[in-house]
Amino acid sequence: MDNKSLEILEEKINRVISKLNKLKVENQELKQKITELQANVREKDEEIERIQAQSKQITQMQSDAETYKENQNRIKEKVETLLEKLQEFDDLQ
């Protein structure tokens, strides 16, 4: 090998080393980005769980309100029936 060939080889090796160093830096940046995105995903998962829990609470509250309304209507009907019976009793006297 002559000097020229060695210089060309050295230049190519230097370019490969330079490219490898750039790739290492890029790899580290990508690993950091992955870590950040995984943290974001965990936060979003926790937020989804909180929202689902709130949704279940709201659904239960709606169900309770509906049950209360139904009970209230039944009581109203019974009171109206009793008032009618009292009115009939008063009409008989």
PDB file of N, CA, C and O in Angstrom:
ATOM      1  N   MET A   1       0.848  -1.184   0.000  1.00  0.00           N
ATOM      2  CA  MET A   1       0.000   0.000   0.000  1.00  0.00           C
ATOM      3  C   MET A   1       0.888   1.240   0.000  1.00  0.00           C
ATOM      4  O   MET A   1       1.887   1.330   0.714  1.00  0.00           O
ATOM      5  N   ASP A   2       0.488   2.154  -0.805  1.00  0.00           N
ATOM      6  CA  ASP A   2       1.258   3.393  -0.829  1.00  0.00           C
ATOM      7  C   ASP A   2       0.614   4.420   0.099  1.00  0.00           C
ATOM      8  O   ASP A   2      -0.443   4.183   0.684  1.00  0.00           O
ATOM      9  N   ASN A   3       1.268   5.541   0.214  1.00  0.00           N
ATOM     10  CA  ASN A   3       0.811   6.610   1.105  1.00  0.00           C
ATOM     11  C   ASN A   3      -0.586   7.115   0.731  1.00  0.00           C
ATOM     12  O   ASN A   3      -1.412   7.384   1.603  1.00  0.00           O
ATOM     13  N   LYS A   4      -0.831   7.235  -0.542  1.00  0.00           N
ATOM     14  CA  LYS A   4      -2.122   7.734  -1.027  1.00  0.00           C
ATOM     15  C   LYS A   4      -3.245   6.796  -0.596  1.00  0.00           C
ATOM     16  O   LYS A   4      -4.295   7.253  -0.143  1.00  0.00           O
ATOM     17  N   SER A   5      -3.038   5.526  -0.730  1.00  0.00           N
ATOM     18  CA  SER A   5      -4.039   4.531  -0.333  1.00  0.00           C
ATOM     19  C   SER A   5      -4.295   4.590   1.173  1.00  0.00           C
ATOM     20  O   SER A   5      -5.435   4.480   1.625  1.00  0.00           O
ATOM     21  N   LEU A   6      -3.221   4.764   1.937  1.00  0.00           N
ATOM     22  CA  LEU A   6      -3.370   4.871   3.397  1.00  0.00           C
ATOM     23  C   LEU A   6      -4.163   6.112   3.787  1.00  0.00           C
ATOM     24  O   LEU A   6      -4.982   6.077   4.706  1.00  0.00           O
ATOM     25  N   GLU A   7      -3.911   7.197   3.084  1.00  0.00           N
ATOM     26  CA  GLU A   7      -4.631   8.438   3.371  1.00  0.00           C
ATOM     27  C   GLU A   7      -6.119   8.283   3.045  1.00  0.00           C
ATOM     28  O   GLU A   7      -6.979   8.749   3.791  1.00  0.00           O
ATOM     29  N   ILE A   8      -6.404   7.634   1.942  1.00  0.00           N
ATOM     30  CA  ILE A   8      -7.802   7.390   1.555  1.00  0.00           C
ATOM     31  C   ILE A   8      -8.476   6.493   2.587  1.00  0.00           C
ATOM     32  O   ILE A   8      -9.605   6.762   2.997  1.00  0.00           O
ATOM     33  N   LEU A   9      -7.800   5.442   3.006  1.00  0.00           N
ATOM     34  CA  LEU A   9      -8.325   4.533   4.023  1.00  0.00           C
ATOM     35  C   LEU A   9      -8.568   5.276   5.325  1.00  0.00           C
ATOM     36  O   LEU A   9      -9.616   5.114   5.951  1.00  0.00           O
ATOM     37  N   GLU A  10      -7.605   6.089   5.734  1.00  0.00           N
ATOM     38  CA  GLU A  10      -7.742   6.856   6.982  1.00  0.00           C
ATOM     39  C   GLU A  10      -8.928   7.815   6.888  1.00  0.00           C
ATOM     40  O   GLU A  10      -9.683   7.970   7.848  1.00  0.00           O
ATOM     41  N   GLU A  11      -9.089   8.448   5.743  1.00  0.00           N
ATOM     42  CA  GLU A  11     -10.211   9.383   5.550  1.00  0.00           C
ATOM     43  C   GLU A  11     -11.549   8.652   5.649  1.00  0.00           C
ATOM     44  O   GLU A  11     -12.492   9.141   6.271  1.00  0.00           O
ATOM     45  N   LYS A  12     -11.616   7.481   5.030  1.00  0.00           N
ATOM     46  CA  LYS A  12     -12.844   6.693   5.077  1.00  0.00           C
ATOM     47  C   LYS A  12     -13.141   6.221   6.499  1.00  0.00           C
ATOM     48  O   LYS A  12     -14.292   6.240   6.936  1.00  0.00           O
ATOM     49  N   ILE A  13     -12.117   5.804   7.209  1.00  0.00           N
ATOM     50  CA  ILE A  13     -12.287   5.367   8.600  1.00  0.00           C
ATOM     51  C   ILE A  13     -12.752   6.536   9.461  1.00  0.00           C
ATOM     52  O   ILE A  13     -13.619   6.371  10.318  1.00  0.00           O
ATOM     53  N   ASN A  14     -12.183   7.705   9.237  1.00  0.00           N
ATOM     54  CA  ASN A  14     -12.587   8.895   9.987  1.00  0.00           C
ATOM     55  C   ASN A  14     -14.055   9.249   9.716  1.00  0.00           C
ATOM     56  O   ASN A  14     -14.779   9.649  10.628  1.00  0.00           O
ATOM     57  N   ARG A  15     -14.489   9.099   8.455  1.00  0.00           N
ATOM     58  CA  ARG A  15     -15.891   9.373   8.122  1.00  0.00           C
ATOM     59  C   ARG A  15     -16.819   8.359   8.802  1.00  0.00           C
ATOM     60  O   ARG A  15     -17.894   8.704   9.295  1.00  0.00           O
ATOM     61  N   VAL A  16     -16.370   7.104   8.812  1.00  0.00           N
ATOM     62  CA  VAL A  16     -17.173   6.067   9.477  1.00  0.00           C
ATOM     63  C   VAL A  16     -17.277   6.362  10.970  1.00  0.00           C
ATOM     64  O   VAL A  16     -18.360   6.265  11.546  1.00  0.00           O
ATOM     65  N   ILE A  17     -16.157   6.722  11.599  1.00  0.00           N
ATOM     66  CA  ILE A  17     -16.146   7.043  13.030  1.00  0.00           C
ATOM     67  C   ILE A  17     -17.041   8.261  13.302  1.00  0.00           C
ATOM     68  O   ILE A  17     -17.803   8.282  14.268  1.00  0.00           O
ATOM     69  N   SER A  18     -16.932   9.263  12.440  1.00  0.00           N
ATOM     70  CA  SER A  18     -17.763  10.450  12.594  1.00  0.00           C
ATOM     71  C   SER A  18     -19.245  10.096  12.490  1.00  0.00           C
ATOM     72  O   SER A  18     -20.063  10.562  13.283  1.00  0.00           O
ATOM     73  N   LYS A  19     -19.576   9.272  11.509  1.00  0.00           N
ATOM     74  CA  LYS A  19     -20.971   8.855  11.329  1.00  0.00           C
ATOM     75  C   LYS A  19     -21.449   8.044  12.528  1.00  0.00           C
ATOM     76  O   LYS A  19     -22.579   8.211  12.988  1.00  0.00           O
ATOM     77  N   LEU A  20     -20.581   7.161  13.035  1.00  0.00           N
ATOM     78  CA  LEU A  20     -20.940   6.370  14.218  1.00  0.00           C
ATOM     79  C   LEU A  20     -21.193   7.271  15.429  1.00  0.00           C
ATOM     80  O   LEU A  20     -22.132   7.035  16.190  1.00  0.00           O
ATOM     81  N   ASN A  21     -20.377   8.284  15.608  1.00  0.00           N
ATOM     82  CA  ASN A  21     -20.570   9.213  16.719  1.00  0.00           C
ATOM     83  C   ASN A  21     -21.892   9.964  16.578  1.00  0.00           C
ATOM     84  O   ASN A  21     -22.609  10.158  17.560  1.00  0.00           O
ATOM     85  N   LYS A  22     -22.211  10.385  15.357  1.00  0.00           N
ATOM     86  CA  LYS A  22     -23.489  11.058  15.117  1.00  0.00           C
ATOM     87  C   LYS A  22     -24.653  10.118  15.421  1.00  0.00           C
ATOM     88  O   LYS A  22     -25.651  10.516  16.021  1.00  0.00           O
ATOM     89  N   LEU A  23     -24.505   8.869  14.996  1.00  0.00           N
ATOM     90  CA  LEU A  23     -25.554   7.884  15.246  1.00  0.00           C
ATOM     91  C   LEU A  23     -25.716   7.604  16.742  1.00  0.00           C
ATOM     92  O   LEU A  23     -26.831   7.398  17.220  1.00  0.00           O
ATOM     93  N   LYS A  24     -24.608   7.598  17.475  1.00  0.00           N
ATOM     94  CA  LYS A  24     -24.686   7.402  18.930  1.00  0.00           C
ATOM     95  C   LYS A  24     -25.448   8.546  19.581  1.00  0.00           C
ATOM     96  O   LYS A  24     -26.287   8.330  20.455  1.00  0.00           O
ATOM     97  N   VAL A  25     -25.147   9.765  19.146  1.00  0.00           N
ATOM     98  CA  VAL A  25     -25.846  10.936  19.692  1.00  0.00           C
ATOM     99  C   VAL A  25     -27.334  10.862  19.351  1.00  0.00           C
ATOM    100  O   VAL A  25     -28.194  11.106  20.197  1.00  0.00           O
ATOM    101  N   GLU A  26     -27.616  10.523  18.099  1.00  0.00           N
ATOM    102  CA  GLU A  26     -29.013  10.401  17.671  1.00  0.00           C
ATOM    103  C   GLU A  26     -29.724   9.301  18.453  1.00  0.00           C
ATOM    104  O   GLU A  26     -30.883   9.457  18.838  1.00  0.00           O
ATOM    105  N   ASN A  27     -29.039   8.209  18.683  1.00  0.00           N
ATOM    106  CA  ASN A  27     -29.604   7.102  19.456  1.00  0.00           C
ATOM    107  C   ASN A  27     -29.940   7.546  20.876  1.00  0.00           C
ATOM    108  O   ASN A  27     -31.011   7.226  21.392  1.00  0.00           O
ATOM    109  N   GLN A  28     -29.037   8.275  21.503  1.00  0.00           N
ATOM    110  CA  GLN A  28     -29.293   8.784  22.854  1.00  0.00           C
ATOM    111  C   GLN A  28     -30.495   9.722  22.863  1.00  0.00           C
ATOM    112  O   GLN A  28     -31.335   9.662  23.760  1.00  0.00           O
ATOM    113  N   GLU A  29     -30.569  10.593  21.851  1.00  0.00           N
ATOM    114  CA  GLU A  29     -31.706  11.519  21.759  1.00  0.00           C
ATOM    115  C   GLU A  29     -33.013  10.748  21.588  1.00  0.00           C
ATOM    116  O   GLU A  29     -34.031  11.090  22.190  1.00  0.00           O
ATOM    117  N   LEU A  30     -32.972   9.718  20.770  1.00  0.00           N
ATOM    118  CA  LEU A  30     -34.170   8.911  20.561  1.00  0.00           C
ATOM    119  C   LEU A  30     -34.569   8.152  21.830  1.00  0.00           C
ATOM    120  O   LEU A  30     -35.754   8.027  22.138  1.00  0.00           O
ATOM    121  N   LYS A  31     -33.584   7.652  22.554  1.00  0.00           N
ATOM    122  CA  LYS A  31     -33.874   6.982  23.825  1.00  0.00           C
ATOM    123  C   LYS A  31     -34.519   7.954  24.810  1.00  0.00           C
ATOM    124  O   LYS A  31     -35.461   7.599  25.518  1.00  0.00           O
ATOM    125  N   GLN A  32     -34.005   9.179  24.848  1.00  0.00           N
ATOM    126  CA  GLN A  32     -34.581  10.197  25.726  1.00  0.00           C
ATOM    127  C   GLN A  32     -36.023  10.514  25.310  1.00  0.00           C
ATOM    128  O   GLN A  32     -36.908  10.651  26.153  1.00  0.00           O
ATOM    129  N   LYS A  33     -36.238  10.627  24.008  1.00  0.00           N
ATOM    130  CA  LYS A  33     -37.585  10.904  23.496  1.00  0.00           C
ATOM    131  C   LYS A  33     -38.532   9.770  23.850  1.00  0.00           C
ATOM    132  O   LYS A  33     -39.677  10.014  24.228  1.00  0.00           O
ATOM    133  N   ILE A  34     -38.065   8.529  23.732  1.00  0.00           N
ATOM    134  CA  ILE A  34     -38.882   7.367  24.095  1.00  0.00           C
ATOM    135  C   ILE A  34     -39.266   7.440  25.569  1.00  0.00           C
ATOM    136  O   ILE A  34     -40.417   7.200  25.932  1.00  0.00           O
ATOM    137  N   THR A  35     -38.291   7.773  26.414  1.00  0.00           N
ATOM    138  CA  THR A  35     -38.556   7.884  27.846  1.00  0.00           C
ATOM    139  C   THR A  35     -39.615   8.947  28.113  1.00  0.00           C
ATOM    140  O   THR A  35     -40.528   8.736  28.911  1.00  0.00           O
ATOM    141  N   GLU A  36     -39.489  10.091  27.444  1.00  0.00           N
ATOM    142  CA  GLU A  36     -40.465  11.170  27.615  1.00  0.00           C
ATOM    143  C   GLU A  36     -41.850  10.738  27.136  1.00  0.00           C
ATOM    144  O   GLU A  36     -42.854  11.010  27.796  1.00  0.00           O
ATOM    145  N   LEU A  37     -41.898  10.066  25.987  1.00  0.00           N
ATOM    146  CA  LEU A  37     -43.183   9.621  25.457  1.00  0.00           C
ATOM    147  C   LEU A  37     -43.824   8.561  26.339  1.00  0.00           C
ATOM    148  O   LEU A  37     -45.044   8.540  26.505  1.00  0.00           O
ATOM    149  N   GLN A  38     -43.005   7.682  26.905  1.00  0.00           N
ATOM    150  CA  GLN A  38     -43.539   6.670  27.818  1.00  0.00           C
ATOM    151  C   GLN A  38     -44.117   7.334  29.064  1.00  0.00           C
ATOM    152  O   GLN A  38     -45.150   6.903  29.578  1.00  0.00           O
ATOM    153  N   ALA A  39     -43.453   8.380  29.549  1.00  0.00           N
ATOM    154  CA  ALA A  39     -43.976   9.118  30.698  1.00  0.00           C
ATOM    155  C   ALA A  39     -45.300   9.776  30.333  1.00  0.00           C
ATOM    156  O   ALA A  39     -46.237   9.773  31.132  1.00  0.00           O
ATOM    157  N   ASN A  40     -45.382  10.340  29.130  1.00  0.00           N
ATOM    158  CA  ASN A  40     -46.629  10.956  28.676  1.00  0.00           C
ATOM    159  C   ASN A  40     -47.749   9.925  28.581  1.00  0.00           C
ATOM    160  O   ASN A  40     -48.889  10.195  28.958  1.00  0.00           O
ATOM    161  N   VAL A  41     -47.415   8.753  28.077  1.00  0.00           N
ATOM    162  CA  VAL A  41     -48.417   7.690  27.959  1.00  0.00           C
ATOM    163  C   VAL A  41     -48.925   7.296  29.346  1.00  0.00           C
ATOM    164  O   VAL A  41     -50.126   7.112  29.543  1.00  0.00           O
ATOM    165  N   ARG A  42     -48.003   7.167  30.307  1.00  0.00           N
ATOM    166  CA  ARG A  42     -48.418   6.826  31.677  1.00  0.00           C
ATOM    167  C   ARG A  42     -49.341   7.900  32.239  1.00  0.00           C
ATOM    168  O   ARG A  42     -50.353   7.581  32.864  1.00  0.00           O
ATOM    169  N   GLU A  43     -49.004   9.169  32.022  1.00  0.00           N
ATOM    170  CA  GLU A  43     -49.843  10.268  32.497  1.00  0.00           C
ATOM    171  C   GLU A  43     -51.227  10.204  31.857  1.00  0.00           C
ATOM    172  O   GLU A  43     -52.241  10.381  32.532  1.00  0.00           O
ATOM    173  N   LYS A  44     -51.259   9.950  30.558  1.00  0.00           N
ATOM    174  CA  LYS A  44     -52.546   9.866  29.856  1.00  0.00           C
ATOM    175  C   LYS A  44     -53.349   8.667  30.343  1.00  0.00           C
ATOM    176  O   LYS A  44     -54.568   8.759  30.491  1.00  0.00           O
ATOM    177  N   ASP A  45     -52.684   7.550  30.592  1.00  0.00           N
ATOM    178  CA  ASP A  45     -53.375   6.373  31.125  1.00  0.00           C
ATOM    179  C   ASP A  45     -53.986   6.682  32.484  1.00  0.00           C
ATOM    180  O   ASP A  45     -55.124   6.299  32.755  1.00  0.00           O
ATOM    181  N   GLU A  46     -53.234   7.375  33.342  1.00  0.00           N
ATOM    182  CA  GLU A  46     -53.755   7.755  34.654  1.00  0.00           C
ATOM    183  C   GLU A  46     -54.935   8.703  34.515  1.00  0.00           C
ATOM    184  O   GLU A  46     -55.917   8.595  35.250  1.00  0.00           O
ATOM    185  N   GLU A  47     -54.837   9.625  33.578  1.00  0.00           N
ATOM    186  CA  GLU A  47     -55.932  10.570  33.341  1.00  0.00           C
ATOM    187  C   GLU A  47     -57.177   9.822  32.846  1.00  0.00           C
ATOM    188  O   GLU A  47     -58.296  10.122  33.263  1.00  0.00           O
ATOM    189  N   ILE A  48     -56.971   8.858  31.961  1.00  0.00           N
ATOM    190  CA  ILE A  48     -58.095   8.050  31.463  1.00  0.00           C
ATOM    191  C   ILE A  48     -58.743   7.294  32.615  1.00  0.00           C
ATOM    192  O   ILE A  48     -59.969   7.227  32.698  1.00  0.00           O
ATOM    193  N   GLU A  49     -57.936   6.727  33.499  1.00  0.00           N
ATOM    194  CA  GLU A  49     -58.476   5.991  34.653  1.00  0.00           C
ATOM    195  C   GLU A  49     -59.289   6.916  35.552  1.00  0.00           C
ATOM    196  O   GLU A  49     -60.352   6.539  36.044  1.00  0.00           O
ATOM    197  N   ARG A  50     -58.772   8.150  35.767  1.00  0.00           N
ATOM    198  CA  ARG A  50     -59.515   9.112  36.590  1.00  0.00           C
ATOM    199  C   ARG A  50     -60.848   9.473  35.935  1.00  0.00           C
ATOM    200  O   ARG A  50     -61.880   9.552  36.602  1.00  0.00           O
ATOM    201  N   ILE A  51     -60.812   9.687  34.642  1.00  0.00           N
ATOM    202  CA  ILE A  51     -62.030  10.049  33.922  1.00  0.00           C
ATOM    203  C   ILE A  51     -63.030   8.892  33.941  1.00  0.00           C
ATOM    204  O   ILE A  51     -64.232   9.109  34.098  1.00  0.00           O
ATOM    205  N   GLN A  52     -62.531   7.667  33.782  1.00  0.00           N
ATOM    206  CA  GLN A  52     -63.419   6.506  33.831  1.00  0.00           C
ATOM    207  C   GLN A  52     -64.053   6.370  35.212  1.00  0.00           C
ATOM    208  O   GLN A  52     -65.234   6.045  35.329  1.00  0.00           O
ATOM    209  N   ALA A  53     -63.263   6.619  36.260  1.00  0.00           N
ATOM    210  CA  ALA A  53     -63.801   6.555  37.621  1.00  0.00           C
ATOM    211  C   ALA A  53     -64.868   7.630  37.813  1.00  0.00           C
ATOM    212  O   ALA A  53     -65.917   7.373  38.403  1.00  0.00           O
ATOM    213  N   GLN A  54     -64.598   8.828  37.314  1.00  0.00           N
ATOM    214  CA  GLN A  54     -65.586   9.903  37.411  1.00  0.00           C
ATOM    215  C   GLN A  54     -66.846   9.551  36.626  1.00  0.00           C
ATOM    216  O   GLN A  54     -67.958   9.831  37.072  1.00  0.00           O
ATOM    217  N   SER A  55     -66.670   8.942  35.469  1.00  0.00           N
ATOM    218  CA  SER A  55     -67.808   8.541  34.651  1.00  0.00           C
ATOM    219  C   SER A  55     -68.671   7.520  35.392  1.00  0.00           C
ATOM    220  O   SER A  55     -69.900   7.593  35.361  1.00  0.00           O
ATOM    221  N   LYS A  56     -68.015   6.570  36.056  1.00  0.00           N
ATOM    222  CA  LYS A  56     -68.761   5.579  36.834  1.00  0.00           C
ATOM    223  C   LYS A  56     -69.532   6.251  37.969  1.00  0.00           C
ATOM    224  O   LYS A  56     -70.678   5.897  38.248  1.00  0.00           O
ATOM    225  N   GLN A  57     -68.891   7.227  38.621  1.00  0.00           N
ATOM    226  CA  GLN A  57     -69.568   7.950  39.695  1.00  0.00           C
ATOM    227  C   GLN A  57     -70.775   8.704  39.156  1.00  0.00           C
ATOM    228  O   GLN A  57     -71.842   8.695  39.770  1.00  0.00           O
ATOM    229  N   ILE A  58     -70.609   9.354  38.015  1.00  0.00           N
ATOM    230  CA  ILE A  58     -71.710  10.105  37.417  1.00  0.00           C
ATOM    231  C   ILE A  58     -72.841   9.163  37.027  1.00  0.00           C
ATOM    232  O   ILE A  58     -74.013   9.466  37.246  1.00  0.00           O
ATOM    233  N   THR A  59     -72.488   8.029  36.453  1.00  0.00           N
ATOM    234  CA  THR A  59     -73.506   7.045  36.072  1.00  0.00           C
ATOM    235  C   THR A  59     -74.264   6.570  37.301  1.00  0.00           C
ATOM    236  O   THR A  59     -75.487   6.432  37.263  1.00  0.00           O
ATOM    237  N   GLN A  60     -73.549   6.320  38.385  1.00  0.00           N
ATOM    238  CA  GLN A  60     -74.201   5.879  39.626  1.00  0.00           C
ATOM    239  C   GLN A  60     -75.099   6.978  40.170  1.00  0.00           C
ATOM    240  O   GLN A  60     -76.208   6.709  40.632  1.00  0.00           O
ATOM    241  N   MET A  61     -74.618   8.227  40.114  1.00  0.00           N
ATOM    242  CA  MET A  61     -75.418   9.346  40.598  1.00  0.00           C
ATOM    243  C   MET A  61     -76.683   9.512  39.746  1.00  0.00           C
ATOM    244  O   MET A  61     -77.756   9.806  40.274  1.00  0.00           O
ATOM    245  N   GLN A  62     -76.554   9.321  38.433  1.00  0.00           N
ATOM    246  CA  GLN A  62     -77.723   9.413  37.555  1.00  0.00           C
ATOM    247  C   GLN A  62     -78.726   8.310  37.892  1.00  0.00           C
ATOM    248  O   GLN A  62     -79.935   8.538  37.925  1.00  0.00           O
ATOM    249  N   SER A  63     -78.206   7.130  38.136  1.00  0.00           N
ATOM    250  CA  SER A  63     -79.067   6.010  38.501  1.00  0.00           C
ATOM    251  C   SER A  63     -79.773   6.284  39.830  1.00  0.00           C
ATOM    252  O   SER A  63     -80.971   6.035  39.972  1.00  0.00           O
ATOM    253  N   ASP A  64     -79.016   6.798  40.800  1.00  0.00           N
ATOM    254  CA  ASP A  64     -79.602   7.141  42.099  1.00  0.00           C
ATOM    255  C   ASP A  64     -80.673   8.220  41.950  1.00  0.00           C
ATOM    256  O   ASP A  64     -81.724   8.155  42.588  1.00  0.00           O
ATOM    257  N   ALA A  65     -80.397   9.209  41.107  1.00  0.00           N
ATOM    258  CA  ALA A  65     -81.367  10.293  40.894  1.00  0.00           C
ATOM    259  C   ALA A  65     -82.633   9.752  40.240  1.00  0.00           C
ATOM    260  O   ALA A  65     -83.739  10.157  40.596  1.00  0.00           O
ATOM    261  N   GLU A  66     -82.474   8.842  39.290  1.00  0.00           N
ATOM    262  CA  GLU A  66     -83.633   8.246  38.627  1.00  0.00           C
ATOM    263  C   GLU A  66     -84.458   7.425  39.613  1.00  0.00           C
ATOM    264  O   GLU A  66     -85.687   7.495  39.616  1.00  0.00           O
ATOM    265  N   THR A  67     -83.773   6.649  40.449  1.00  0.00           N
ATOM    266  CA  THR A  67     -84.464   5.868  41.469  1.00  0.00           C
ATOM    267  C   THR A  67     -85.209   6.784  42.426  1.00  0.00           C
ATOM    268  O   THR A  67     -86.356   6.515  42.783  1.00  0.00           O
ATOM    269  N   TYR A  68     -84.559   7.866  42.840  1.00  0.00           N
ATOM    270  CA  TYR A  68     -85.192   8.838  43.736  1.00  0.00           C
ATOM    271  C   TYR A  68     -86.433   9.434  43.084  1.00  0.00           C
ATOM    272  O   TYR A  68     -87.474   9.577  43.726  1.00  0.00           O
ATOM    273  N   LYS A  69     -86.316   9.782  41.800  1.00  0.00           N
ATOM    274  CA  LYS A  69     -87.441  10.378  41.078  1.00  0.00           C
ATOM    275  C   LYS A  69     -88.600   9.381  40.981  1.00  0.00           C
ATOM    276  O   LYS A  69     -89.761   9.750  41.159  1.00  0.00           O
ATOM    277  N   GLU A  70     -88.276   8.121  40.697  1.00  0.00           N
ATOM    278  CA  GLU A  70     -89.321   7.093  40.621  1.00  0.00           C
ATOM    279  C   GLU A  70     -90.010   6.928  41.975  1.00  0.00           C
ATOM    280  O   GLU A  70     -91.235   6.827  42.039  1.00  0.00           O
ATOM    281  N   ASN A  71     -89.234   6.900  43.050  1.00  0.00           N
ATOM    282  CA  ASN A  71     -89.810   6.787  44.394  1.00  0.00           C
ATOM    283  C   ASN A  71     -90.684   7.994  44.713  1.00  0.00           C
ATOM    284  O   ASN A  71     -91.759   7.871  45.300  1.00  0.00           O
ATOM    285  N   GLN A  72     -90.196   9.156  44.314  1.00  0.00           N
ATOM    286  CA  GLN A  72     -90.945  10.379  44.563  1.00  0.00           C
ATOM    287  C   GLN A  72     -92.283  10.344  43.814  1.00  0.00           C
ATOM    288  O   GLN A  72     -93.310  10.753  44.356  1.00  0.00           O
ATOM    289  N   ASN A  73     -92.268   9.860  42.582  1.00  0.00           N
ATOM    290  CA  ASN A  73     -93.506   9.752  41.803  1.00  0.00           C
ATOM    291  C   ASN A  73     -94.474   8.751  42.425  1.00  0.00           C
ATOM    292  O   ASN A  73     -95.681   8.994  42.462  1.00  0.00           O
ATOM    293  N   ARG A  74     -93.949   7.622  42.916  1.00  0.00           N
ATOM    294  CA  ARG A  74     -94.808   6.635  43.582  1.00  0.00           C
ATOM    295  C   ARG A  74     -95.442   7.222  44.836  1.00  0.00           C
ATOM    296  O   ARG A  74     -96.628   7.017  45.097  1.00  0.00           O
ATOM    297  N   ILE A  75     -94.654   7.946  45.603  1.00  0.00           N
ATOM    298  CA  ILE A  75     -95.180   8.580  46.818  1.00  0.00           C
ATOM    299  C   ILE A  75     -96.248   9.602  46.452  1.00  0.00           C
ATOM    300  O   ILE A  75     -97.288   9.684  47.107  1.00  0.00           O
ATOM    301  N   LYS A  76     -95.991  10.381  45.406  1.00  0.00           N
ATOM    302  CA  LYS A  76     -96.958  11.383  44.959  1.00  0.00           C
ATOM    303  C   LYS A  76     -98.269  10.723  44.554  1.00  0.00           C
ATOM    304  O   LYS A  76     -99.349  11.195  44.909  1.00  0.00           O
ATOM    305  N   GLU A  77     -98.162   9.621  43.804  1.00  0.00           N
ATOM    306  CA  GLU A  77     -99.361   8.902  43.386  1.00  0.00           C
ATOM    307  C   GLU A  77    -100.126   8.366  44.587  1.00  0.00           C
ATOM    308  O   GLU A  77    -101.354   8.450  44.627  1.00  0.00           O
ATOM    309  N   LYS A  78     -99.415   7.817  45.564  1.00  0.00           N
ATOM    310  CA  LYS A  78    -100.071   7.284  46.760  1.00  0.00           C
ATOM    311  C   LYS A  78    -100.750   8.400  47.552  1.00  0.00           C
ATOM    312  O   LYS A  78    -101.866   8.235  48.045  1.00  0.00           O
ATOM    313  N   VAL A  79    -100.068   9.529  47.668  1.00  0.00           N
ATOM    314  CA  VAL A  79    -100.653  10.662  48.392  1.00  0.00           C
ATOM    315  C   VAL A  79    -101.907  11.143  47.663  1.00  0.00           C
ATOM    316  O   VAL A  79    -102.919  11.432  48.301  1.00  0.00           O
ATOM    317  N   GLU A  80    -101.850  11.230  46.341  1.00  0.00           N
ATOM    318  CA  GLU A  80    -103.013  11.661  45.565  1.00  0.00           C
ATOM    319  C   GLU A  80    -104.173  10.677  45.731  1.00  0.00           C
ATOM    320  O   GLU A  80    -105.330  11.079  45.848  1.00  0.00           O
ATOM    321  N   THR A  81    -103.845   9.382  45.737  1.00  0.00           N
ATOM    322  CA  THR A  81    -104.876   8.359  45.941  1.00  0.00           C
ATOM    323  C   THR A  81    -105.500   8.507  47.318  1.00  0.00           C
ATOM    324  O   THR A  81    -106.720   8.431  47.462  1.00  0.00           O
ATOM    325  N   LEU A  82    -104.679   8.717  48.317  1.00  0.00           N
ATOM    326  CA  LEU A  82    -105.197   8.893  49.682  1.00  0.00           C
ATOM    327  C   LEU A  82    -106.037  10.163  49.791  1.00  0.00           C
ATOM    328  O   LEU A  82    -107.065  10.173  50.468  1.00  0.00           O
ATOM    329  N   LEU A  83    -105.608  11.216  49.135  1.00  0.00           N
ATOM    330  CA  LEU A  83    -106.385  12.456  49.156  1.00  0.00           C
ATOM    331  C   LEU A  83    -107.742  12.267  48.473  1.00  0.00           C
ATOM    332  O   LEU A  83    -108.749  12.816  48.921  1.00  0.00           O
ATOM    333  N   GLU A  84    -107.762  11.497  47.398  1.00  0.00           N
ATOM    334  CA  GLU A  84    -109.029  11.204  46.730  1.00  0.00           C
ATOM    335  C   GLU A  84    -109.956  10.421  47.650  1.00  0.00           C
ATOM    336  O   GLU A  84    -111.155  10.690  47.724  1.00  0.00           O
ATOM    337  N   LYS A  85    -109.381   9.452  48.344  1.00  0.00           N
ATOM    338  CA  LYS A  85    -110.182   8.660  49.276  1.00  0.00           C
ATOM    339  C   LYS A  85    -110.726   9.535  50.403  1.00  0.00           C
ATOM    340  O   LYS A  85    -111.876   9.385  50.815  1.00  0.00           O
ATOM    341  N   LEU A  86    -109.894  10.447  50.895  1.00  0.00           N
ATOM    342  CA  LEU A  86    -110.361  11.372  51.942  1.00  0.00           C
ATOM    343  C   LEU A  86    -111.467  12.274  51.404  1.00  0.00           C
ATOM    344  O   LEU A  86    -112.431  12.571  52.110  1.00  0.00           O
ATOM    345  N   GLN A  87    -111.327  12.701  50.171  1.00  0.00           N
ATOM    346  CA  GLN A  87    -112.346  13.558  49.560  1.00  0.00           C
ATOM    347  C   GLN A  87    -113.651  12.777  49.417  1.00  0.00           C
ATOM    348  O   GLN A  87    -114.730  13.312  49.674  1.00  0.00           O
ATOM    349  N   GLU A  88    -113.551  11.506  49.005  1.00  0.00           N
ATOM    350  CA  GLU A  88    -114.738  10.676  48.890  1.00  0.00           C
ATOM    351  C   GLU A  88    -115.406  10.503  50.255  1.00  0.00           C
ATOM    352  O   GLU A  88    -116.632  10.524  50.365  1.00  0.00           O
ATOM    353  N   PHE A  89    -114.598  10.334  51.275  1.00  0.00           N
ATOM    354  CA  PHE A  89    -115.113  10.183  52.641  1.00  0.00           C
ATOM    355  C   PHE A  89    -115.825  11.456  53.065  1.00  0.00           C
ATOM    356  O   PHE A  89    -116.911  11.412  53.642  1.00  0.00           O
ATOM    357  N   ASP A  90    -115.187  12.619  52.765  1.00  0.00           N
ATOM    358  CA  ASP A  90    -115.799  13.906  53.112  1.00  0.00           C
ATOM    359  C   ASP A  90    -117.109  14.103  52.330  1.00  0.00           C
ATOM    360  O   ASP A  90    -118.070  14.658  52.864  1.00  0.00           O
ATOM    361  N   ASP A  91    -117.146  13.656  51.088  1.00  0.00           N
ATOM    362  CA  ASP A  91    -118.353  13.802  50.261  1.00  0.00           C
ATOM    363  C   ASP A  91    -119.492  12.951  50.804  1.00  0.00           C
ATOM    364  O   ASP A  91    -120.659  13.304  50.635  1.00  0.00           O
ATOM    365  N   LEU A  92    -119.173  11.837  51.453  1.00  0.00           N
ATOM    366  CA  LEU A  92    -120.199  10.950  52.019  1.00  0.00           C
ATOM    367  C   LEU A  92    -120.839  11.557  53.253  1.00  0.00           C
ATOM    368  O   LEU A  92    -121.972  11.215  53.590  1.00  0.00           O
ATOM    369  N   GLN A  93    -120.155  12.425  53.913  1.00  0.00           N
ATOM    370  CA  GLN A  93    -120.684  12.977  55.173  1.00  0.00           C
ATOM    371  C   GLN A  93    -121.575  14.143  54.979  1.00  0.00           C
ATOM    372  O   GLN A  93    -122.085  14.699  55.952  1.00  0.00           O
TER     373      GLN A  93
END
